[in-house]
Amino acid sequence: MLARGNLRLSRAELHRAEGARVGVVIAPGVQINTATHPVELAERLNPAWEPGSSAYFWRTRALPVVIEDGCWIGAGCILLGGVTVGRGSVIGAGSVVTRDVPADCVAAGAPCRVIRRINGASESVAGEPR
């Protein structure tokens, strides 16, 4: 992995798929957040927690974030756990990626949505105007 400028990873593992050669562009200020937790309070709280204990107060888990070859993640984007950005896609600056982005798309917004197809892709994407 080649990183220039500021790259900050906290408790992260980076894996490169076998045969991957193109790489990705990740602009400044991007957050890749793998940590998540249940929404319901009863599921989120750890009943075994006591002040001063080593147990976590919240039940949390990590979900992978997959960025496939040839992607460009714009400045200030936030990618949440469990999402995949498909090969060759571009995520517009400041986007919040909460769901998978198919290959060969420009996607942007908060929440992020597909704007159009790129790289010669001709098939339509669910929710994309024809």
FIPAKOL-930719 format. One line per field, with one value per atom (N, C-alpha, C): residue number from 0; residue in three letters; chain; x, y negated, z negated. Coordinates in pm, 1 decimal, padded with zeros to 6 digits. Atoms other than C-alpha are relative to their C-alpha. Layout:
# FIPAKOL-930719
resi NUM/...
resn Ala/...
chain A/...
c1 X/...
c2 Y/...
c3 Z/...
***
This chain:
# FIPAKOL-930719
resi 0/0/0/1/1/1/2/2/2/3/3/3/4/4/4/5/5/5/6/6/6/7/7/7/8/8/8/9/9/9/10/10/10/11/11/11/12/12/12/13/13/13/14/14/14/15/15/15/16/16/16/17/17/17/18/18/18/19/19/19/20/20/20/21/21/21/22/22/22/23/23/23/24/24/24/25/25/25/26/26/26/27/27/27/28/28/28/29/29/29/30/30/30/31/31/31/32/32/32/33/33/33/34/34/34/35/35/35/36/36/36/37/37/37/38/38/38/39/39/39/40/40/40/41/41/41/42/42/42/43/43/43/44/44/44/45/45/45/46/46/46/47/47/47/48/48/48/49/49/49/50/50/50/51/51/51/52/52/52/53/53/53/54/54/54/55/55/55/56/56/56/57/57/57/58/58/58/59/59/59/60/60/60/61/61/61/62/62/62/63/63/63/64/64/64/65/65/65/66/66/66/67/67/67/68/68/68/69/69/69/70/70/70/71/71/71/72/72/72/73/73/73/74/74/74/75/75/75/76/76/76/77/77/77/78/78/78/79/79/79/80/80/80/81/81/81/82/82/82/83/83/83/84/84/84/85/85/85/86/86/86/87/87/87/88/88/88/89/89/89/90/90/90/91/91/91/92/92/92/93/93/93/94/94/94/95/95/95/96/96/96/97/97/97/98/98/98/99/99/99/100/100/100/101/101/101/102/102/102/103/103/103/104/104/104/105/105/105/106/106/106/107/107/107/108/108/108/109/109/109/110/110/110/111/111/111/112/112/112/113/113/113/114/114/114/115/115/115/116/116/116/117/117/117/118/118/118/119/119/119/120/120/120/121/121/121/122/122/122/123/123/123/124/124/124/125/125/125/126/126/126/127/127/127/128/128/128/129/129/129
resn Met/Met/Met/Leu/Leu/Leu/Ala/Ala/Ala/Arg/Arg/Arg/Gly/Gly/Gly/Asn/Asn/Asn/Leu/Leu/Leu/Arg/Arg/Arg/Leu/Leu/Leu/Ser/Ser/Ser/Arg/Arg/Arg/Ala/Ala/Ala/Glu/Glu/Glu/Leu/Leu/Leu/His/His/His/Arg/Arg/Arg/Ala/Ala/Ala/Glu/Glu/Glu/Gly/Gly/Gly/Ala/Ala/Ala/Arg/Arg/Arg/Val/Val/Val/Gly/Gly/Gly/Val/Val/Val/Val/Val/Val/Ile/Ile/Ile/Ala/Ala/Ala/Pro/Pro/Pro/Gly/Gly/Gly/Val/Val/Val/Gln/Gln/Gln/Ile/Ile/Ile/Asn/Asn/Asn/Thr/Thr/Thr/Ala/Ala/Ala/Thr/Thr/Thr/His/His/His/Pro/Pro/Pro/Val/Val/Val/Glu/Glu/Glu/Leu/Leu/Leu/Ala/Ala/Ala/Glu/Glu/Glu/Arg/Arg/Arg/Leu/Leu/Leu/Asn/Asn/Asn/Pro/Pro/Pro/Ala/Ala/Ala/Trp/Trp/Trp/Glu/Glu/Glu/Pro/Pro/Pro/Gly/Gly/Gly/Ser/Ser/Ser/Ser/Ser/Ser/Ala/Ala/Ala/Tyr/Tyr/Tyr/Phe/Phe/Phe/Trp/Trp/Trp/Arg/Arg/Arg/Thr/Thr/Thr/Arg/Arg/Arg/Ala/Ala/Ala/Leu/Leu/Leu/Pro/Pro/Pro/Val/Val/Val/Val/Val/Val/Ile/Ile/Ile/Glu/Glu/Glu/Asp/Asp/Asp/Gly/Gly/Gly/Cys/Cys/Cys/Trp/Trp/Trp/Ile/Ile/Ile/Gly/Gly/Gly/Ala/Ala/Ala/Gly/Gly/Gly/Cys/Cys/Cys/Ile/Ile/Ile/Leu/Leu/Leu/Leu/Leu/Leu/Gly/Gly/Gly/Gly/Gly/Gly/Val/Val/Val/Thr/Thr/Thr/Val/Val/Val/Gly/Gly/Gly/Arg/Arg/Arg/Gly/Gly/Gly/Ser/Ser/Ser/Val/Val/Val/Ile/Ile/Ile/Gly/Gly/Gly/Ala/Ala/Ala/Gly/Gly/Gly/Ser/Ser/Ser/Val/Val/Val/Val/Val/Val/Thr/Thr/Thr/Arg/Arg/Arg/Asp/Asp/Asp/Val/Val/Val/Pro/Pro/Pro/Ala/Ala/Ala/Asp/Asp/Asp/Cys/Cys/Cys/Val/Val/Val/Ala/Ala/Ala/Ala/Ala/Ala/Gly/Gly/Gly/Ala/Ala/Ala/Pro/Pro/Pro/Cys/Cys/Cys/Arg/Arg/Arg/Val/Val/Val/Ile/Ile/Ile/Arg/Arg/Arg/Arg/Arg/Arg/Ile/Ile/Ile/Asn/Asn/Asn/Gly/Gly/Gly/Ala/Ala/Ala/Ser/Ser/Ser/Glu/Glu/Glu/Ser/Ser/Ser/Val/Val/Val/Ala/Ala/Ala/Gly/Gly/Gly/Glu/Glu/Glu/Pro/Pro/Pro/Arg/Arg/Arg
chain A/A/A/A/A/A/A/A/A/A/A/A/A/A/A/A/A/A/A/A/A/A/A/A/A/A/A/A/A/A/A/A/A/A/A/A/A/A/A/A/A/A/A/A/A/A/A/A/A/A/A/A/A/A/A/A/A/A/A/A/A/A/A/A/A/A/A/A/A/A/A/A/A/A/A/A/A/A/A/A/A/A/A/A/A/A/A/A/A/A/A/A/A/A/A/A/A/A/A/A/A/A/A/A/A/A/A/A/A/A/A/A/A/A/A/A/A/A/A/A/A/A/A/A/A/A/A/A/A/A/A/A/A/A/A/A/A/A/A/A/A/A/A/A/A/A/A/A/A/A/A/A/A/A/A/A/A/A/A/A/A/A/A/A/A/A/A/A/A/A/A/A/A/A/A/A/A/A/A/A/A/A/A/A/A/A/A/A/A/A/A/A/A/A/A/A/A/A/A/A/A/A/A/A/A/A/A/A/A/A/A/A/A/A/A/A/A/A/A/A/A/A/A/A/A/A/A/A/A/A/A/A/A/A/A/A/A/A/A/A/A/A/A/A/A/A/A/A/A/A/A/A/A/A/A/A/A/A/A/A/A/A/A/A/A/A/A/A/A/A/A/A/A/A/A/A/A/A/A/A/A/A/A/A/A/A/A/A/A/A/A/A/A/A/A/A/A/A/A/A/A/A/A/A/A/A/A/A/A/A/A/A/A/A/A/A/A/A/A/A/A/A/A/A/A/A/A/A/A/A/A/A/A/A/A/A/A/A/A/A/A/A/A/A/A/A/A/A/A/A/A/A/A/A/A/A/A/A/A/A/A/A/A/A/A/A/A/A/A/A/A/A/A/A/A/A/A/A/A/A/A/A/A/A/A/A/A/A/A/A
c1 00085.6/00000.0/00089.0/-00073.5/00131.2/-00089.0/00078.1/00011.3/00085.5/-00070.0/00115.6/-00085.2/00074.2/00021.1/-00047.5/00051.4/-00193.0/-00084.7/00077.4/-00315.9/-00003.5/00014.0/-00450.2/-00092.3/00079.1/-00570.6/-00001.0/00012.7/-00700.5/-00058.8/00043.8/-00726.8/-00052.1/00043.4/-00748.2/00091.7/-00076.5/-00637.4/-00024.5/00012.2/-00568.5/00034.2/-00021.6/-00600.4/-00006.3/-00000.7/-00517.4/-00037.3/00045.2/-00701.4/00110.9/-00099.8/-00481.9/-00019.0/00006.6/-00402.3/-00039.8/00038.0/-00514.6/00123.0/-00116.3/-00286.6/-00027.8/00031.0/-00468.6/00013.0/-00003.1/-00504.7/-00117.6/00108.4/-00732.8/00059.2/-00037.6/-00717.1/-00092.4/00076.6/-00827.7/00046.6/-00033.6/-00836.2/00010.1/-00015.0/-00761.9/-00132.8/00114.1/-01001.8/-00103.2/00095.4/-01170.6/-00001.9/00016.7/-01309.6/-00055.7/00048.4/-01346.6/-00030.3/00043.8/-01548.4/-00056.2/00046.5/-01583.9/-00082.6/00071.3/-01724.3/-00149.0/00144.0/-02098.5/-00057.6/00066.5/-02350.1/-00149.3/00145.9/-02716.0/-00066.5/00074.4/-02972.3/-00085.4/00086.3/-03204.2/00082.6/-00074.0/-03093.1/00028.2/-00018.4/-03147.0/00106.3/-00100.5/-02927.8/00137.2/-00123.9/-02666.1/00075.2/-00065.1/-02597.9/00056.1/-00060.2/-02370.3/-00044.9/00052.0/-02553.3/00107.5/-00106.7/-02224.2/00090.1/-00088.5/-02070.4/-00018.9/-00000.2/-01976.7/00108.5/-00105.0/-01784.9/00132.7/-00132.4/-01414.4/00032.4/-00027.9/-01452.7/00067.7/-00063.7/-01263.3/-00099.2/00102.6/-01588.0/-00043.1/00050.0/-01713.2/-00142.8/00134.9/-02022.8/-00098.5/00082.8/-02159.5/00043.0/-00032.0/-02179.8/00029.0/-00038.5/-01991.9/00058.4/-00065.2/-01862.1/00055.5/-00057.3/-01664.2/-00050.4/00040.0/-01789.6/00102.1/-00101.3/-01551.4/-00050.4/00025.4/-01534.5/00089.0/-00074.4/-01432.2/00001.4/-00017.4/-01293.5/00072.9/-00057.8/-01233.6/00095.0/-00100.6/-00961.2/-00056.0/00031.0/-00965.9/-00095.9/00094.6/-01190.7/00070.4/-00046.6/-01150.7/-00099.6/00083.1/-01286.3/00033.0/-00021.3/-01329.7/00024.9/-00036.8/-01214.5/-00117.6/00098.3/-01402.5/-00111.9/00105.2/-01609.2/00002.3/00013.3/-01735.5/-00056.0/00046.1/-01764.9/-00030.7/00041.6/-01960.2/00022.7/-00027.1/-01898.4/-00102.3/00087.0/-02037.7/-00023.0/00023.7/-02024.1/00112.4/-00096.0/-01850.9/-00013.1/-00002.9/-01748.1/00055.7/-00034.3/-01741.5/00111.0/-00115.6/-01450.1/-00025.3/00003.5/-01382.4/-00095.6/00096.7/-01640.9/00067.5/-00046.8/-01596.9/-00103.4/00088.1/-01741.6/00028.6/-00015.2/-01801.1/00038.9/-00048.1/-01638.9/-00113.9/00096.6/-01823.9/-00113.0/00108.0/-02042.1/00005.0/00011.1/-02164.9/-00051.3/00033.9/-02160.9/-00056.4/00070.0/-02418.3/-00041.9/00039.2/-02491.7/00102.5/-00092.1/-02300.6/-00017.0/-00001.2/-02204.9/00045.8/-00039.1/-02199.3/00127.0/-00117.3/-01898.4/-00035.4/00010.6/-01844.7/-00111.6/00100.9/-02060.4/00065.4/-00028.1/-02032.1/-00112.4/00099.2/-02208.3/00038.4/-00028.1/-02243.6/-00121.6/00108.6/-02450.7/00005.5/00012.6/-02551.1/-00147.9/-00079.4/-02664.4/00039.2/-00054.4/-02463.6/-00097.0/00083.5/-02658.8/00067.7/-00059.3/-02565.4/-00052.8/00034.8/-02561.2/-00005.0/-00003.2/-02459.6/00102.6/-00096.2/-02265.9/00120.7/-00122.4/-01906.5/00077.5/-00092.3/-01624.5/-00063.2/00061.2/-01843.6/-00108.2/00106.3/-02094.1/-00132.6/00124.6/-02427.1/-00124.3/00119.3/-02661.0/-00038.8/00046.5/-02876.4/00017.0/-00013.1/-02846.3/-00135.5/00128.7/-03146.7/-00016.3/00027.5/-03300.5/00053.7/-00058.0/-03110.1/-00100.1/00091.5/-03323.0/00054.5/-00042.8/-03315.0/-00006.0
c2 00118.4/00000.0/-00123.1/00125.5/-00341.5/-00108.5/00107.6/-00627.6/-00124.8/00128.3/-00988.6/-00094.4/00094.5/-01263.5/00067.3/-00051.7/-01187.1/00124.4/-00122.5/-00832.0/00045.4/-00037.0/-00743.2/00120.3/-00121.1/-00393.6/00034.2/-00037.9/-00285.5/00140.7/-00138.4/00085.6/00054.8/-00039.6/00158.8/00106.8/-00097.0/00445.7/-00029.7/00020.9/00388.4/00130.1/-00123.2/00684.8/-00031.8/00018.9/00692.2/00132.5/-00121.9/00944.0/00055.6/-00063.7/01194.7/-00042.9/00043.0/01064.8/-00146.0/00141.0/00707.2/-00081.5/00074.8/00468.6/-00148.0/00137.4/00144.1/-00095.7/00087.1/-00005.1/-00095.7/00096.4/-00282.3/-00135.5/00134.0/-00656.3/-00037.2/00043.3/-00770.7/-00141.4/00140.9/-01150.1/-00033.6/00040.3/-01343.2/-00004.5/00015.2/-01333.4/00110.4/-00110.5/-01002.7/00079.1/-00084.6/-00802.1/00134.4/-00135.1/-00426.2/00060.4/-00040.9/-00318.7/00140.9/-00138.1/00053.8/00034.3/-00030.1/00040.2/-00029.8/00019.5/00079.0/00062.4/-00053.6/00171.5/00011.2/-00008.8/00272.7/-00134.7/00123.9/-00006.9/00007.8/-00016.9/00132.3/-00004.7/00019.8/00029.0/00131.9/-00126.6/00374.2/00087.4/-00078.2/00532.1/-00066.9/00077.0/00256.5/00003.9/00003.3/00254.6/00136.2/-00122.6/00513.3/00018.1/-00015.0/00644.5/00038.1/-00039.6/00773.5/-00116.7/00113.0/00425.6/-00054.0/00067.3/00271.6/-00105.4/00102.4/-00050.8/00059.8/-00050.3/00027.5/00136.6/-00131.3/00360.5/-00017.9/00006.9/00443.3/00027.9/-00026.2/00532.1/-00130.8/00117.6/00291.1/-00030.6/00045.4/00086.1/00033.4/-00025.4/00128.5/00129.1/-00113.9/00438.9/-00055.1/00048.8/00352.9/00114.1/-00095.8/00542.1/-00077.3/00063.4/00466.5/00071.8/-00053.3/00513.3/-00047.5/00040.9/00507.9/-00108.5/00095.6/00224.8/00045.0/-00046.8/00339.2/-00110.8/00097.4/00093.6/00074.5/-00079.9/00275.7/-00082.6/00064.1/00197.7/-00114.1/00109.2/-00127.9/-00104.1/00096.7/-00322.3/-00129.2/00130.4/-00687.5/-00042.6/00043.5/-00790.4/-00146.9/00143.8/-01170.2/-00048.3/00060.8/-01399.4/-00005.6/00015.4/-01388.3/00102.2/-00102.8/-01077.9/00080.7/-00090.6/-00851.8/00130.5/-00132.3/-00478.7/00078.4/-00073.3/-00278.4/00149.7/-00142.9/00084.1/00078.7/-00089.2/00353.3/-00038.1/00043.1/00162.4/00047.3/-00028.9/00251.9/-00107.4/00093.6/-00004.7/00079.4/-00085.8/00181.1/-00055.1/00028.8/00185.9/-00120.0/00113.1/-00141.4/-00112.3/00104.1/-00349.0/-00121.6/00126.9/-00709.6/-00045.6/00051.0/-00840.3/-00148.7/00144.7/-01216.9/-00049.3/00058.5/-01433.8/-00023.7/00025.6/-01451.9/00100.7/-00099.3/-01147.4/00087.0/-00095.1/-00913.8/00131.0/-00126.6/-00557.1/00095.0/-00085.4/-00351.2/00132.7/-00121.2/-00086.0/00027.0/-00036.6/00098.6/-00090.6/00074.4/-00094.0/00097.7/-00094.9/00117.8/-00043.6/00030.4/00134.0/-00103.1/00093.1/-00141.2/-00102.4/00103.0/-00412.2/-00123.8/00119.2/-00769.3/-00006.2/00006.8/-00793.4/-00113.9/00113.0/-01087.9/-00027.0/00046.0/-01240.0/00057.9/-00046.4/-01182.2/00026.0/-00119.4/-00913.5/00008.0/-00014.2/-00820.2/00078.1/-00071.7/-00715.8/-00008.9/-00004.0/-00626.3/-00117.4/00112.5/-00928.5/00045.2/-00048.8/-00759.5/00111.5/-00105.1/-00473.2/-00061.4/00045.3/-00516.8/00120.5/-00103.2/-00319.7/00092.2/-00078.9/-00202.0/00094.8/-00087.6/-00024.9/-00041.7/00034.1/-00004.2/00042.8/-00044.0/00186.2/-00102.7/00097.1/-00023.4/00055.2/-00034.4/-00023.6/-00021.7/00013.6/00027.9/-00141.9/00134.6/-00312.0/-00108.7/00097.7/-00481.5/-00030.7/00031.8/-00671.3/00053.1/-00052.0/-00520.9/-00107.3
c3 00000.0/00000.0/00000.0/-00006.9/00093.2/-00057.9/00060.6/-00124.2/-00007.1/00007.8/-00086.2/-00082.6/00082.6/-00327.2/-00127.2/00125.9/-00628.9/00021.6/00001.7/-00671.6/-00144.0/00139.5/-01010.9/-00009.1/00018.1/-01093.9/-00147.3/00139.5/-01430.1/-00006.7/00014.1/-01507.1/00132.9/-00133.7/-01135.2/00056.3/-00076.4/-00917.3/00146.7/-00143.3/-00549.6/00069.7/-00074.8/-00317.3/00148.2/-00144.5/00050.2/00063.7/-00065.9/00265.4/00087.8/-00083.8/00442.5/00144.8/-00138.6/00788.8/00017.4/-00010.8/00710.1/00037.7/-00046.9/00898.2/00023.5/-00039.1/00976.0/-00116.5/00115.7/00628.2/-00002.3/00018.4/00507.3/-00035.7/00042.6/00447.9/-00115.3/00116.3/00103.5/-00032.6/00019.4/00071.1/-00149.9/00140.7/-00252.0/-00074.8/00089.2/-00544.4/00007.9/-00011.6/-00456.2/-00130.1/00117.8/-00748.0/00044.1/-00026.3/-00718.2/-00136.5/00134.0/-01019.9/00004.3/-00000.4/-01079.2/-00123.6/00124.4/-01433.1/00014.0/-00000.5/-01476.3/-00126.7/00118.5/-01744.7/00028.6/-00017.8/-01776.1/-00028.4/00020.6/-01766.4/-00126.1/00117.1/-02035.4/-00128.7/00124.4/-02385.2/-00071.5/00071.7/-02540.8/00066.2/-00072.0/-02271.7/-00005.7/-00004.1/-02287.0/-00132.7/00131.3/-02663.5/-00037.7/00049.9/-02820.3/-00145.4/00136.6/-03129.9/-00101.9/00092.2/-03278.2/-00038.2/00026.4/-03286.0/-00140.2/00130.3/-03622.0/00004.1/00001.3/-03685.1/-00047.4/00035.3/-03696.3/00058.8/-00059.0/-03515.8/00135.7/-00131.3/-03199.4/00112.5/-00102.0/-03018.9/00065.7/-00070.9/-02755.3/-00044.6/00035.8/-02845.3/00111.3/-00117.8/-02489.8/00066.8/-00085.3/-02277.1/00139.5/-00132.4/-01960.9/00081.2/-00088.3/-01662.0/00119.1/-00118.1/-01348.4/00124.6/-00129.7/-00993.0/00102.8/-00098.0/-00696.2/00093.3/-00107.6/-00445.5/00115.7/-00116.4/-00096.7/00104.6/-00108.4/00159.4/00110.0/-00107.3/00486.4/00086.5/-00084.4/00740.9/00083.5/-00090.7/00932.7/-00053.5/00058.0/00693.5/-00038.7/00048.3/00601.8/-00105.5/00111.8/00261.6/-00023.9/00009.2/00251.5/-00141.6/00128.4/-00027.9/-00096.2/00106.4/-00354.5/-00000.7/-00001.5/-00275.2/-00128.9/00113.5/-00551.5/00053.7/-00039.9/-00479.2/-00126.8/00118.8/-00736.2/00017.5/-00001.2/-00829.2/00079.7/-00074.1/-00604.8/00144.6/-00138.3/-00274.4/00091.7/-00105.7/00051.4/00106.0/-00112.1/00312.1/00117.2/-00112.2/00644.2/00087.5/-00085.4/00886.9/00091.2/-00091.2/01068.9/-00036.3/00037.4/00881.2/-00061.7/00055.6/00770.8/-00102.1/00106.1/00442.8/-00014.8/00005.8/00441.5/-00138.0/00125.2/00175.1/-00097.5/00106.2/-00155.8/-00009.5/00001.2/-00087.8/-00124.0/00109.6/-00360.7/00060.5/-00064.8/-00226.7/-00105.7/00096.4/-00418.6/00061.4/-00073.1/-00150.3/00108.7/-00107.5/00119.1/00120.8/-00125.3/00432.0/00107.5/-00104.8/00750.3/00073.2/-00081.9/00981.0/00106.2/-00112.9/01238.3/-00015.2/00028.1/01080.3/-00058.5/00078.3/00965.6/-00101.9/00106.6/00630.9/-00093.3/00089.2/00394.9/-00087.2/00085.4/00117.9/-00139.2/00138.2/-00241.4/-00026.9/-00027.8/-00228.3/00147.6/-00134.5/00079.6/00089.6/-00097.1/00391.4/00136.2/-00133.3/00747.2/00082.3/-00086.5/00979.0/00145.4/-00137.9/01304.3/00014.4/-00033.8/01466.3/00070.6/-00066.6/01587.6/00052.2/-00046.7/01750.0/00103.5/-00105.4/02036.8/-00047.0/00052.3/01808.6/00061.3/-00067.8/01987.5/-00076.6/00072.6/01756.1/-00104.7/00097.8/01525.5/-00140.1/00141.0/01149.2/-00063.8/00068.2/00920.8/-00053.7/00047.7/00849.4/00089.2/-00090.9/01131.6/00110.9/-00109.3/01384.6/00132.7/-00130.9/01735.9/00103.6
***
